[in-house]
Amino acid sequence: MARALSVVGEISLLWHDVDAYHGDVLLLSLDTDEPLAQSTFEIRGPLAGRLEGALAEGMRVRVDCRAETVELVNQETGETHDADRPVVVDVVVLG
């Protein structure tokens, strides 16, 4: 994964929840302009709280992400390895 990623598309699914540890969480799925682009994003914390009432299904948006390296553990063997996962830093509504 590149260190920065932007994906443009139309919101096809928007789900809001409150996590006991992380607070507001938004699940955002896009019908992306680019085939095979990442289309599902999880937004947590203050950004999710700010966006919760501002987004709706059918809106065109740009989702800006940065890469974050996380350690993954194989539950069967206990082996670990690093992997990059996208962290949403902003969602911009397009006109």
MODELLER restraints for C-alpha pairs under 7 A, 6 or more apart:
rsr = mdl.restraints
at = mdl.atoms
rsr.add(forms.Gaussian(group=physical.xy_distance, feature=features.Distance(at['CA:1:A'], at['CA:84:A']), mean=6.66, stdev=0.5))
rsr.add(forms.Gaussian(group=physical.xy_distance, feature=features.Distance(at['CA:3:A'], at['CA:66:A']), mean=5.60, stdev=0.5))
rsr.add(forms.Gaussian(group=physical.xy_distance, feature=features.Distance(at['CA:3:A'], at['CA:67:A']), mean=4.93, stdev=0.5))
rsr.add(forms.Gaussian(group=physical.xy_distance, feature=features.Distance(at['CA:4:A'], at['CA:65:A']), mean=5.77, stdev=0.5))
rsr.add(forms.Gaussian(group=physical.xy_distance, feature=features.Distance(at['CA:4:A'], at['CA:66:A']), mean=4.49, stdev=0.5))
rsr.add(forms.Gaussian(group=physical.xy_distance, feature=features.Distance(at['CA:4:A'], at['CA:67:A']), mean=6.26, stdev=0.5))
rsr.add(forms.Gaussian(group=physical.xy_distance, feature=features.Distance(at['CA:5:A'], at['CA:64:A']), mean=5.86, stdev=0.5))
rsr.add(forms.Gaussian(group=physical.xy_distance, feature=features.Distance(at['CA:5:A'], at['CA:65:A']), mean=5.07, stdev=0.5))
rsr.add(forms.Gaussian(group=physical.xy_distance, feature=features.Distance(at['CA:5:A'], at['CA:66:A']), mean=6.22, stdev=0.5))
rsr.add(forms.Gaussian(group=physical.xy_distance, feature=features.Distance(at['CA:6:A'], at['CA:62:A']), mean=6.47, stdev=0.5))
rsr.add(forms.Gaussian(group=physical.xy_distance, feature=features.Distance(at['CA:6:A'], at['CA:63:A']), mean=5.46, stdev=0.5))
rsr.add(forms.Gaussian(group=physical.xy_distance, feature=features.Distance(at['CA:6:A'], at['CA:64:A']), mean=4.45, stdev=0.5))
rsr.add(forms.Gaussian(group=physical.xy_distance, feature=features.Distance(at['CA:6:A'], at['CA:65:A']), mean=6.18, stdev=0.5))
rsr.add(forms.Gaussian(group=physical.xy_distance, feature=features.Distance(at['CA:7:A'], at['CA:62:A']), mean=5.51, stdev=0.5))
rsr.add(forms.Gaussian(group=physical.xy_distance, feature=features.Distance(at['CA:7:A'], at['CA:63:A']), mean=5.22, stdev=0.5))
rsr.add(forms.Gaussian(group=physical.xy_distance, feature=features.Distance(at['CA:7:A'], at['CA:64:A']), mean=6.71, stdev=0.5))
rsr.add(forms.Gaussian(group=physical.xy_distance, feature=features.Distance(at['CA:8:A'], at['CA:32:A']), mean=5.82, stdev=0.5))
rsr.add(forms.Gaussian(group=physical.xy_distance, feature=features.Distance(at['CA:8:A'], at['CA:33:A']), mean=5.98, stdev=0.5))
rsr.add(forms.Gaussian(group=physical.xy_distance, feature=features.Distance(at['CA:8:A'], at['CA:61:A']), mean=5.75, stdev=0.5))
rsr.add(forms.Gaussian(group=physical.xy_distance, feature=features.Distance(at['CA:8:A'], at['CA:62:A']), mean=4.36, stdev=0.5))
rsr.add(forms.Gaussian(group=physical.xy_distance, feature=features.Distance(at['CA:8:A'], at['CA:63:A']), mean=6.44, stdev=0.5))
rsr.add(forms.Gaussian(group=physical.xy_distance, feature=features.Distance(at['CA:9:A'], at['CA:30:A']), mean=5.53, stdev=0.5))
rsr.add(forms.Gaussian(group=physical.xy_distance, feature=features.Distance(at['CA:9:A'], at['CA:31:A']), mean=5.32, stdev=0.5))
rsr.add(forms.Gaussian(group=physical.xy_distance, feature=features.Distance(at['CA:9:A'], at['CA:32:A']), mean=4.05, stdev=0.5))
rsr.add(forms.Gaussian(group=physical.xy_distance, feature=features.Distance(at['CA:9:A'], at['CA:33:A']), mean=5.25, stdev=0.5))
rsr.add(forms.Gaussian(group=physical.xy_distance, feature=features.Distance(at['CA:9:A'], at['CA:60:A']), mean=5.50, stdev=0.5))
rsr.add(forms.Gaussian(group=physical.xy_distance, feature=features.Distance(at['CA:9:A'], at['CA:61:A']), mean=5.75, stdev=0.5))
rsr.add(forms.Gaussian(group=physical.xy_distance, feature=features.Distance(at['CA:9:A'], at['CA:62:A']), mean=6.68, stdev=0.5))
rsr.add(forms.Gaussian(group=physical.xy_distance, feature=features.Distance(at['CA:10:A'], at['CA:30:A']), mean=5.29, stdev=0.5))
rsr.add(forms.Gaussian(group=physical.xy_distance, feature=features.Distance(at['CA:10:A'], at['CA:31:A']), mean=5.18, stdev=0.5))
rsr.add(forms.Gaussian(group=physical.xy_distance, feature=features.Distance(at['CA:10:A'], at['CA:32:A']), mean=6.50, stdev=0.5))
rsr.add(forms.Gaussian(group=physical.xy_distance, feature=features.Distance(at['CA:10:A'], at['CA:58:A']), mean=5.63, stdev=0.5))
rsr.add(forms.Gaussian(group=physical.xy_distance, feature=features.Distance(at['CA:10:A'], at['CA:59:A']), mean=5.45, stdev=0.5))
rsr.add(forms.Gaussian(group=physical.xy_distance, feature=features.Distance(at['CA:10:A'], at['CA:60:A']), mean=4.28, stdev=0.5))
rsr.add(forms.Gaussian(group=physical.xy_distance, feature=features.Distance(at['CA:10:A'], at['CA:61:A']), mean=6.22, stdev=0.5))
rsr.add(forms.Gaussian(group=physical.xy_distance, feature=features.Distance(at['CA:11:A'], at['CA:28:A']), mean=6.94, stdev=0.5))
rsr.add(forms.Gaussian(group=physical.xy_distance, feature=features.Distance(at['CA:11:A'], at['CA:29:A']), mean=5.91, stdev=0.5))
rsr.add(forms.Gaussian(group=physical.xy_distance, feature=features.Distance(at['CA:11:A'], at['CA:30:A']), mean=4.54, stdev=0.5))
rsr.add(forms.Gaussian(group=physical.xy_distance, feature=features.Distance(at['CA:11:A'], at['CA:31:A']), mean=6.41, stdev=0.5))
rsr.add(forms.Gaussian(group=physical.xy_distance, feature=features.Distance(at['CA:11:A'], at['CA:57:A']), mean=4.88, stdev=0.5))
rsr.add(forms.Gaussian(group=physical.xy_distance, feature=features.Distance(at['CA:11:A'], at['CA:58:A']), mean=5.11, stdev=0.5))
rsr.add(forms.Gaussian(group=physical.xy_distance, feature=features.Distance(at['CA:11:A'], at['CA:59:A']), mean=5.55, stdev=0.5))
rsr.add(forms.Gaussian(group=physical.xy_distance, feature=features.Distance(at['CA:11:A'], at['CA:60:A']), mean=6.37, stdev=0.5))
rsr.add(forms.Gaussian(group=physical.xy_distance, feature=features.Distance(at['CA:12:A'], at['CA:29:A']), mean=5.63, stdev=0.5))
rsr.add(forms.Gaussian(group=physical.xy_distance, feature=features.Distance(at['CA:12:A'], at['CA:30:A']), mean=5.24, stdev=0.5))
rsr.add(forms.Gaussian(group=physical.xy_distance, feature=features.Distance(at['CA:12:A'], at['CA:31:A']), mean=6.08, stdev=0.5))
rsr.add(forms.Gaussian(group=physical.xy_distance, feature=features.Distance(at['CA:12:A'], at['CA:57:A']), mean=5.51, stdev=0.5))
rsr.add(forms.Gaussian(group=physical.xy_distance, feature=features.Distance(at['CA:12:A'], at['CA:58:A']), mean=6.20, stdev=0.5))
rsr.add(forms.Gaussian(group=physical.xy_distance, feature=features.Distance(at['CA:13:A'], at['CA:28:A']), mean=5.86, stdev=0.5))
rsr.add(forms.Gaussian(group=physical.xy_distance, feature=features.Distance(at['CA:13:A'], at['CA:29:A']), mean=5.00, stdev=0.5))
rsr.add(forms.Gaussian(group=physical.xy_distance, feature=features.Distance(at['CA:13:A'], at['CA:30:A']), mean=7.00, stdev=0.5))
rsr.add(forms.Gaussian(group=physical.xy_distance, feature=features.Distance(at['CA:13:A'], at['CA:57:A']), mean=5.96, stdev=0.5))
rsr.add(forms.Gaussian(group=physical.xy_distance, feature=features.Distance(at['CA:14:A'], at['CA:26:A']), mean=6.97, stdev=0.5))
rsr.add(forms.Gaussian(group=physical.xy_distance, feature=features.Distance(at['CA:14:A'], at['CA:27:A']), mean=5.78, stdev=0.5))
rsr.add(forms.Gaussian(group=physical.xy_distance, feature=features.Distance(at['CA:14:A'], at['CA:28:A']), mean=4.87, stdev=0.5))
rsr.add(forms.Gaussian(group=physical.xy_distance, feature=features.Distance(at['CA:14:A'], at['CA:29:A']), mean=6.58, stdev=0.5))
rsr.add(forms.Gaussian(group=physical.xy_distance, feature=features.Distance(at['CA:14:A'], at['CA:56:A']), mean=6.89, stdev=0.5))
rsr.add(forms.Gaussian(group=physical.xy_distance, feature=features.Distance(at['CA:14:A'], at['CA:57:A']), mean=6.22, stdev=0.5))
rsr.add(forms.Gaussian(group=physical.xy_distance, feature=features.Distance(at['CA:15:A'], at['CA:26:A']), mean=5.57, stdev=0.5))
rsr.add(forms.Gaussian(group=physical.xy_distance, feature=features.Distance(at['CA:15:A'], at['CA:27:A']), mean=5.00, stdev=0.5))
rsr.add(forms.Gaussian(group=physical.xy_distance, feature=features.Distance(at['CA:15:A'], at['CA:28:A']), mean=6.64, stdev=0.5))
rsr.add(forms.Gaussian(group=physical.xy_distance, feature=features.Distance(at['CA:16:A'], at['CA:25:A']), mean=5.85, stdev=0.5))
rsr.add(forms.Gaussian(group=physical.xy_distance, feature=features.Distance(at['CA:16:A'], at['CA:26:A']), mean=4.62, stdev=0.5))
rsr.add(forms.Gaussian(group=physical.xy_distance, feature=features.Distance(at['CA:16:A'], at['CA:27:A']), mean=6.50, stdev=0.5))
rsr.add(forms.Gaussian(group=physical.xy_distance, feature=features.Distance(at['CA:17:A'], at['CA:24:A']), mean=6.04, stdev=0.5))
rsr.add(forms.Gaussian(group=physical.xy_distance, feature=features.Distance(at['CA:17:A'], at['CA:25:A']), mean=5.25, stdev=0.5))
rsr.add(forms.Gaussian(group=physical.xy_distance, feature=features.Distance(at['CA:17:A'], at['CA:26:A']), mean=6.45, stdev=0.5))
rsr.add(forms.Gaussian(group=physical.xy_distance, feature=features.Distance(at['CA:18:A'], at['CA:24:A']), mean=4.56, stdev=0.5))
rsr.add(forms.Gaussian(group=physical.xy_distance, feature=features.Distance(at['CA:18:A'], at['CA:25:A']), mean=5.78, stdev=0.5))
rsr.add(forms.Gaussian(group=physical.xy_distance, feature=features.Distance(at['CA:19:A'], at['CA:25:A']), mean=6.65, stdev=0.5))
rsr.add(forms.Gaussian(group=physical.xy_distance, feature=features.Distance(at['CA:22:A'], at['CA:44:A']), mean=6.69, stdev=0.5))
rsr.add(forms.Gaussian(group=physical.xy_distance, feature=features.Distance(at['CA:22:A'], at['CA:45:A']), mean=6.05, stdev=0.5))
rsr.add(forms.Gaussian(group=physical.xy_distance, feature=features.Distance(at['CA:23:A'], at['CA:45:A']), mean=5.85, stdev=0.5))
rsr.add(forms.Gaussian(group=physical.xy_distance, feature=features.Distance(at['CA:24:A'], at['CA:44:A']), mean=5.90, stdev=0.5))
rsr.add(forms.Gaussian(group=physical.xy_distance, feature=features.Distance(at['CA:24:A'], at['CA:45:A']), mean=5.57, stdev=0.5))
rsr.add(forms.Gaussian(group=physical.xy_distance, feature=features.Distance(at['CA:24:A'], at['CA:48:A']), mean=5.65, stdev=0.5))
rsr.add(forms.Gaussian(group=physical.xy_distance, feature=features.Distance(at['CA:24:A'], at['CA:49:A']), mean=5.64, stdev=0.5))
rsr.add(forms.Gaussian(group=physical.xy_distance, feature=features.Distance(at['CA:25:A'], at['CA:42:A']), mean=6.96, stdev=0.5))
rsr.add(forms.Gaussian(group=physical.xy_distance, feature=features.Distance(at['CA:25:A'], at['CA:43:A']), mean=5.60, stdev=0.5))
rsr.add(forms.Gaussian(group=physical.xy_distance, feature=features.Distance(at['CA:25:A'], at['CA:44:A']), mean=4.57, stdev=0.5))
rsr.add(forms.Gaussian(group=physical.xy_distance, feature=features.Distance(at['CA:25:A'], at['CA:45:A']), mean=6.69, stdev=0.5))
rsr.add(forms.Gaussian(group=physical.xy_distance, feature=features.Distance(at['CA:25:A'], at['CA:48:A']), mean=5.70, stdev=0.5))
rsr.add(forms.Gaussian(group=physical.xy_distance, feature=features.Distance(at['CA:26:A'], at['CA:42:A']), mean=5.80, stdev=0.5))
rsr.add(forms.Gaussian(group=physical.xy_distance, feature=features.Distance(at['CA:26:A'], at['CA:43:A']), mean=5.00, stdev=0.5))
rsr.add(forms.Gaussian(group=physical.xy_distance, feature=features.Distance(at['CA:26:A'], at['CA:44:A']), mean=6.52, stdev=0.5))
rsr.add(forms.Gaussian(group=physical.xy_distance, feature=features.Distance(at['CA:26:A'], at['CA:48:A']), mean=5.80, stdev=0.5))
rsr.add(forms.Gaussian(group=physical.xy_distance, feature=features.Distance(at['CA:27:A'], at['CA:41:A']), mean=5.90, stdev=0.5))
rsr.add(forms.Gaussian(group=physical.xy_distance, feature=features.Distance(at['CA:27:A'], at['CA:42:A']), mean=4.75, stdev=0.5))
rsr.add(forms.Gaussian(group=physical.xy_distance, feature=features.Distance(at['CA:27:A'], at['CA:43:A']), mean=6.41, stdev=0.5))
rsr.add(forms.Gaussian(group=physical.xy_distance, feature=features.Distance(at['CA:28:A'], at['CA:40:A']), mean=5.71, stdev=0.5))
rsr.add(forms.Gaussian(group=physical.xy_distance, feature=features.Distance(at['CA:28:A'], at['CA:41:A']), mean=5.16, stdev=0.5))
rsr.add(forms.Gaussian(group=physical.xy_distance, feature=features.Distance(at['CA:28:A'], at['CA:42:A']), mean=6.35, stdev=0.5))
rsr.add(forms.Gaussian(group=physical.xy_distance, feature=features.Distance(at['CA:29:A'], at['CA:39:A']), mean=5.51, stdev=0.5))
rsr.add(forms.Gaussian(group=physical.xy_distance, feature=features.Distance(at['CA:29:A'], at['CA:40:A']), mean=4.39, stdev=0.5))
rsr.add(forms.Gaussian(group=physical.xy_distance, feature=features.Distance(at['CA:29:A'], at['CA:41:A']), mean=6.38, stdev=0.5))
rsr.add(forms.Gaussian(group=physical.xy_distance, feature=features.Distance(at['CA:30:A'], at['CA:39:A']), mean=5.02, stdev=0.5))
rsr.add(forms.Gaussian(group=physical.xy_distance, feature=features.Distance(at['CA:30:A'], at['CA:40:A']), mean=6.45, stdev=0.5))
rsr.add(forms.Gaussian(group=physical.xy_distance, feature=features.Distance(at['CA:31:A'], at['CA:39:A']), mean=6.79, stdev=0.5))
rsr.add(forms.Gaussian(group=physical.xy_distance, feature=features.Distance(at['CA:32:A'], at['CA:39:A']), mean=6.34, stdev=0.5))
rsr.add(forms.Gaussian(group=physical.xy_distance, feature=features.Distance(at['CA:43:A'], at['CA:88:A']), mean=6.05, stdev=0.5))
rsr.add(forms.Gaussian(group=physical.xy_distance, feature=features.Distance(at['CA:60:A'], at['CA:93:A']), mean=6.07, stdev=0.5))
rsr.add(forms.Gaussian(group=physical.xy_distance, feature=features.Distance(at['CA:60:A'], at['CA:94:A']), mean=5.45, stdev=0.5))
rsr.add(forms.Gaussian(group=physical.xy_distance, feature=features.Distance(at['CA:61:A'], at['CA:91:A']), mean=6.58, stdev=0.5))
rsr.add(forms.Gaussian(group=physical.xy_distance, feature=features.Distance(at['CA:61:A'], at['CA:92:A']), mean=5.42, stdev=0.5))
rsr.add(forms.Gaussian(group=physical.xy_distance, feature=features.Distance(at['CA:61:A'], at['CA:93:A']), mean=4.42, stdev=0.5))
rsr.add(forms.Gaussian(group=physical.xy_distance, feature=features.Distance(at['CA:61:A'], at['CA:94:A']), mean=5.20, stdev=0.5))
rsr.add(forms.Gaussian(group=physical.xy_distance, feature=features.Distance(at['CA:62:A'], at['CA:91:A']), mean=5.69, stdev=0.5))
rsr.add(forms.Gaussian(group=physical.xy_distance, feature=features.Distance(at['CA:62:A'], at['CA:92:A']), mean=5.13, stdev=0.5))
rsr.add(forms.Gaussian(group=physical.xy_distance, feature=features.Distance(at['CA:62:A'], at['CA:93:A']), mean=6.55, stdev=0.5))
rsr.add(forms.Gaussian(group=physical.xy_distance, feature=features.Distance(at['CA:62:A'], at['CA:94:A']), mean=7.00, stdev=0.5))
rsr.add(forms.Gaussian(group=physical.xy_distance, feature=features.Distance(at['CA:63:A'], at['CA:88:A']), mean=6.92, stdev=0.5))
rsr.add(forms.Gaussian(group=physical.xy_distance, feature=features.Distance(at['CA:63:A'], at['CA:90:A']), mean=6.09, stdev=0.5))
rsr.add(forms.Gaussian(group=physical.xy_distance, feature=features.Distance(at['CA:63:A'], at['CA:91:A']), mean=4.58, stdev=0.5))
rsr.add(forms.Gaussian(group=physical.xy_distance, feature=features.Distance(at['CA:63:A'], at['CA:92:A']), mean=6.55, stdev=0.5))
rsr.add(forms.Gaussian(group=physical.xy_distance, feature=features.Distance(at['CA:64:A'], at['CA:88:A']), mean=5.90, stdev=0.5))
rsr.add(forms.Gaussian(group=physical.xy_distance, feature=features.Distance(at['CA:64:A'], at['CA:89:A']), mean=5.76, stdev=0.5))
rsr.add(forms.Gaussian(group=physical.xy_distance, feature=features.Distance(at['CA:64:A'], at['CA:90:A']), mean=5.23, stdev=0.5))
rsr.add(forms.Gaussian(group=physical.xy_distance, feature=features.Distance(at['CA:64:A'], at['CA:91:A']), mean=6.20, stdev=0.5))
rsr.add(forms.Gaussian(group=physical.xy_distance, feature=features.Distance(at['CA:65:A'], at['CA:86:A']), mean=5.73, stdev=0.5))
rsr.add(forms.Gaussian(group=physical.xy_distance, feature=features.Distance(at['CA:65:A'], at['CA:87:A']), mean=5.24, stdev=0.5))
rsr.add(forms.Gaussian(group=physical.xy_distance, feature=features.Distance(at['CA:65:A'], at['CA:88:A']), mean=4.31, stdev=0.5))
rsr.add(forms.Gaussian(group=physical.xy_distance, feature=features.Distance(at['CA:65:A'], at['CA:89:A']), mean=5.33, stdev=0.5))
rsr.add(forms.Gaussian(group=physical.xy_distance, feature=features.Distance(at['CA:66:A'], at['CA:86:A']), mean=5.63, stdev=0.5))
rsr.add(forms.Gaussian(group=physical.xy_distance, feature=features.Distance(at['CA:66:A'], at['CA:87:A']), mean=5.42, stdev=0.5))
rsr.add(forms.Gaussian(group=physical.xy_distance, feature=features.Distance(at['CA:66:A'], at['CA:88:A']), mean=6.63, stdev=0.5))
rsr.add(forms.Gaussian(group=physical.xy_distance, feature=features.Distance(at['CA:66:A'], at['CA:89:A']), mean=6.88, stdev=0.5))
rsr.add(forms.Gaussian(group=physical.xy_distance, feature=features.Distance(at['CA:67:A'], at['CA:84:A']), mean=5.86, stdev=0.5))
rsr.add(forms.Gaussian(group=physical.xy_distance, feature=features.Distance(at['CA:67:A'], at['CA:85:A']), mean=5.61, stdev=0.5))
rsr.add(forms.Gaussian(group=physical.xy_distance, feature=features.Distance(at['CA:67:A'], at['CA:86:A']), mean=4.76, stdev=0.5))
rsr.add(forms.Gaussian(group=physical.xy_distance, feature=features.Distance(at['CA:67:A'], at['CA:87:A']), mean=6.15, stdev=0.5))
rsr.add(forms.Gaussian(group=physical.xy_distance, feature=features.Distance(at['CA:68:A'], at['CA:84:A']), mean=5.42, stdev=0.5))
rsr.add(forms.Gaussian(group=physical.xy_distance, feature=features.Distance(at['CA:68:A'], at['CA:85:A']), mean=5.42, stdev=0.5))
rsr.add(forms.Gaussian(group=physical.xy_distance, feature=features.Distance(at['CA:68:A'], at['CA:86:A']), mean=6.18, stdev=0.5))
rsr.add(forms.Gaussian(group=physical.xy_distance, feature=features.Distance(at['CA:68:A'], at['CA:87:A']), mean=6.53, stdev=0.5))
rsr.add(forms.Gaussian(group=physical.xy_distance, feature=features.Distance(at['CA:69:A'], at['CA:82:A']), mean=6.38, stdev=0.5))
rsr.add(forms.Gaussian(group=physical.xy_distance, feature=features.Distance(at['CA:69:A'], at['CA:83:A']), mean=5.56, stdev=0.5))
rsr.add(forms.Gaussian(group=physical.xy_distance, feature=features.Distance(at['CA:69:A'], at['CA:84:A']), mean=4.44, stdev=0.5))
rsr.add(forms.Gaussian(group=physical.xy_distance, feature=features.Distance(at['CA:69:A'], at['CA:85:A']), mean=6.39, stdev=0.5))
rsr.add(forms.Gaussian(group=physical.xy_distance, feature=features.Distance(at['CA:70:A'], at['CA:82:A']), mean=5.61, stdev=0.5))
rsr.add(forms.Gaussian(group=physical.xy_distance, feature=features.Distance(at['CA:70:A'], at['CA:83:A']), mean=5.53, stdev=0.5))
rsr.add(forms.Gaussian(group=physical.xy_distance, feature=features.Distance(at['CA:70:A'], at['CA:84:A']), mean=6.22, stdev=0.5))
rsr.add(forms.Gaussian(group=physical.xy_distance, feature=features.Distance(at['CA:71:A'], at['CA:80:A']), mean=6.53, stdev=0.5))
rsr.add(forms.Gaussian(group=physical.xy_distance, feature=features.Distance(at['CA:71:A'], at['CA:81:A']), mean=5.67, stdev=0.5))
rsr.add(forms.Gaussian(group=physical.xy_distance, feature=features.Distance(at['CA:71:A'], at['CA:82:A']), mean=4.51, stdev=0.5))
rsr.add(forms.Gaussian(group=physical.xy_distance, feature=features.Distance(at['CA:71:A'], at['CA:83:A']), mean=6.37, stdev=0.5))
rsr.add(forms.Gaussian(group=physical.xy_distance, feature=features.Distance(at['CA:72:A'], at['CA:80:A']), mean=5.47, stdev=0.5))
rsr.add(forms.Gaussian(group=physical.xy_distance, feature=features.Distance(at['CA:72:A'], at['CA:81:A']), mean=5.45, stdev=0.5))
rsr.add(forms.Gaussian(group=physical.xy_distance, feature=features.Distance(at['CA:72:A'], at['CA:82:A']), mean=6.02, stdev=0.5))
rsr.add(forms.Gaussian(group=physical.xy_distance, feature=features.Distance(at['CA:72:A'], at['CA:83:A']), mean=6.93, stdev=0.5))
rsr.add(forms.Gaussian(group=physical.xy_distance, feature=features.Distance(at['CA:73:A'], at['CA:79:A']), mean=5.77, stdev=0.5))
rsr.add(forms.Gaussian(group=physical.xy_distance, feature=features.Distance(at['CA:73:A'], at['CA:80:A']), mean=4.46, stdev=0.5))
rsr.add(forms.Gaussian(group=physical.xy_distance, feature=features.Distance(at['CA:73:A'], at['CA:81:A']), mean=6.77, stdev=0.5))
rsr.add(forms.Gaussian(group=physical.xy_distance, feature=features.Distance(at['CA:74:A'], at['CA:80:A']), mean=6.25, stdev=0.5))
